[in-house]
Amino acid sequence: MVLSLSLALTACQTVGPQSMKYGRGQYNQTVQRTDAEQLLLNLVRLRYRDPPLFLEVTSIATSLSLELGAGVSGNAGNLNTVTPSGSVLYTERPTITYAPLHGSRFGQLFMTPLEPRVLLLLYHSGWAIDRILKVFVQRIGSLPNAPRASGPTPDNAPQYEDFFRACEILRQLWRDGHLEFGETRHKDIPVLVLHIDPSRAEDPLVAELARVLGLPGPTTTLLFGATLRSSDPSMVPLVTRSLLAAMYYASQGVEPPELDLRRGKVTRTQEVDGADFDWARITGKIMRIHHAPRRPSDAFVAVSYRGHWWYIDDTDLDSKSTFSFLSQTVELLSNDVRAATPVMTLPISAG
């Protein structure tokens, strides 16, 4: 009895804290890794025009149990020799619950155009203004940002050059600390406002920005609203993408095998003269997803699909940034998942 009590006290003092110390970190890393693999898998699916599917982990529960045993052993020839013995069996039984995103829940999260205010939240989270605009904005004023790339890969080369030039100018002003992004009200309508340091009013970059955007003259205050162009020359209409459209756009950075292109499994985009369009001209500094016959040893994230391993190189900081950017936006836009049907609950038995 004394031995069993001692074992129980020792186990209670060590097993509980130790299980939290090691278990929480392992679950955290596993959920983070599988979320990243799921996002990468869906980007590859979109490039192949396969339907995406998201399963959200809605709960992780685990039960811990202790089984204590005690006994004595002795030598039948020597009754004065008695040896106590004891054992502790620790068992963990985790249960993980998944809920698929579908129906109105999927539409609300992935197919609704982003509110302009979300762009502002991302900006104040530290993301570069050009990355925000390239990924989540389809058009600024009359400047298209490869709008057909917001869906399945188009056959014809997209228009994007002037949009990218505007983004480059904004990035340079932002990088030099001469630009601020905020929100205001214009004629009782909430709009985004971009302030350029007045000391840069005569800067050639500001004049070029106005010219590219089609404004009547250089200005240090730009208003962006999700409206059609009005008679107000200071208002620049802005069309945002949905989260799914942004994922389609990023998926153009998937680099499929040449054999899949020849077989027509993936769309081959062509210039007017019939030459192949290189999507790296658009996605080169946004997202590049490579393929390999075997799992790469030094990948940021990798997943197996259609007989290949797809991965983002761990040294590709631009792709890693955009990937994290998309992942954080999914979290930002996600509400608590209700107990939708079907719900998949997996009890995992200890090995």
C-alpha positions, 0 to 999 in steps of 0.5 A, spaced: 500 500 500 505 504 501 509 503 495 502 504 491 501 510 494 508 513 493 508 511 485 501 514 485 504 521 488 510 521 484 506 519 477 501 525 479 507 530 480 510 528 473 506 525 468 501 531 468 506 537 467 510 533 462 505 531 458 503 538 457 510 540 456 511 535 450 504 534 448 502 541 447 508 543 443 507 537 438 500 538 437 502 545 435 507 543 430 503 538 427 497 542 426 501 548 423 505 543 419 498 540 416 495 546 415 501 548 411 500 542 407 493 543 406 494 550 403 499 548 398 495 542 396 489 546 394 494 551 390 496 545 386 489 543 385 487 549 383 493 549 378 490 543 375 483 545 375 481 540 381 476 542 386 479 544 392 477 542 399 479 544 406 478 540 413 478 545 419 481 542 425 475 544 430 477 540 436 483 536 439 482 533 446 486 528 449 485 523 455 491 521 460 490 515 464 495 511 469 495 504 471 498 502 477 501 496 479 504 493 486 507 486 488 512 483 492 517 477 490 521 473 495 525 466 495 521 460 498 527 458 501 528 464 505 522 468 507 526 473 510 528 476 503 522 480 500 522 485 494 517 490 493 515 491 486 511 496 482 509 499 475 506 505 472 503 505 465 501 511 462 496 512 456 494 518 452 488 517 448 487 523 443 481 525 439 481 530 433 475 533 430 475 535 423 469 539 419 469 540 412 468 547 409 462 547 404 456 550 402 454 557 405 460 557 410 465 556 404 462 561 400 462 566 405 470 565 407 472 563 400 468 566 395 466 573 397 470 579 395 475 582 401 472 588 404 477 594 403 478 594 410 481 588 410 487 590 406 488 596 411 488 590 417 494 586 413 498 593 411 498 594 419 500 587 420 506 589 417 505 586 410 508 590 404 503 594 400 505 591 393 504 584 396 497 586 398 495 589 392 498 584 387 495 578 391 488 581 393 486 587 388 484 585 381 484 592 378 485 599 381 482 604 376 483 602 369 489 598 371 488 590 370 492 586 375 491 579 370 484 579 372 483 572 368 488 569 373 483 570 378 480 563 376 483 557 372 489 559 368 487 563 362 489 561 355 491 568 353 497 572 356 494 577 361 495 584 362 498 587 368 504 591 366 501 598 368 498 595 375 505 592 377 509 599 375 504 602 380 505 597 385 513 598 384 512 606 385 508 605 392 513 600 394 518 605 393 515 610 397 513 605 402 520 603 403 522 610 404 517 612 409 514 617 405 507 613 404 501 611 409 495 607 408 489 609 412 481 609 412 477 615 412 470 617 410 468 621 403 461 623 402 459 619 408 462 612 405 468 609 408 474 609 403 481 607 404 486 613 403 493 613 401 497 619 404 504 621 400 509 625 404 507 632 402 515 633 401 515 629 395 509 632 391 515 634 386 518 627 386 517 624 379 515 618 382 509 621 384 508 624 377 508 618 374 504 614 379 498 620 377 500 618 370 499 611 370 493 611 375 490 616 370 489 622 374 489 629 372 495 631 376 500 629 381 497 628 388 499 626 395 492 624 397 489 618 394 482 615 395 480 608 394 473 606 394 470 599 392 465 603 387 465 605 379 469 611 377 465 617 379 465 625 377 470 626 383 477 626 380 480 624 387 477 617 387 480 611 384 475 605 384 478 599 387 476 592 385 478 586 390 479 579 389 476 573 394 480 569 398 479 563 392 481 568 387 487 570 390 489 563 391 487 562 384 492 568 382 498 565 387 497 558 384 499 560 377 506 560 380 505 552 380 511 550 375 508 543 372 512 538 369 512 539 361 509 532 360 503 535 363 503 541 359 504 537 353 498 532 355 493 538 356 493 536 364 495 544 365 493 550 361 498 553 357 498 560 356 500 563 350 502 570 347 499 573 341 504 571 337 503 564 339 509 563 344 509 561 351 507 566 356 512 565 362 508 566 369 514 567 373 513 574 370 507 575 374 508 570 380 516 570 380 516 575 386 510 572 389 509 565 389 513 559 386 512 552 387 516 547 384 516 539 383 520 533 384 520 526 383 522 525 391 520 529 397 525 534 397 530 534 404 530 542 405 523 544 403 519 550 407 513 545 406 512 539 401 506 535 399 505 529 394 500 529 389 499 527 382 505 522 382 510 528 384 512 532 390 510 539 390 514 544 394 516 551 396 524 552 397 526 554 404 530 559 401 525 562 397 523 568 402 518 571 397 514 565 396 514 563 403 512 570 405 506 570 400 504 563 403 504 565 410 500 572 408 495 567 405 495 563 411 494 569 416 488 571 411 485 565 412 485 565 419 483 572 419 477 571 415 475 565 418 469 565 424 468 559 429 466 553 425 459 551 427 458 543 428 457 542 421 455 535 418 459 531 416 464 532 422 469 527 422 472 525 429 478 520 429 480 517 436 487 515 435 490 509 439 496 509 443 502 505 439 
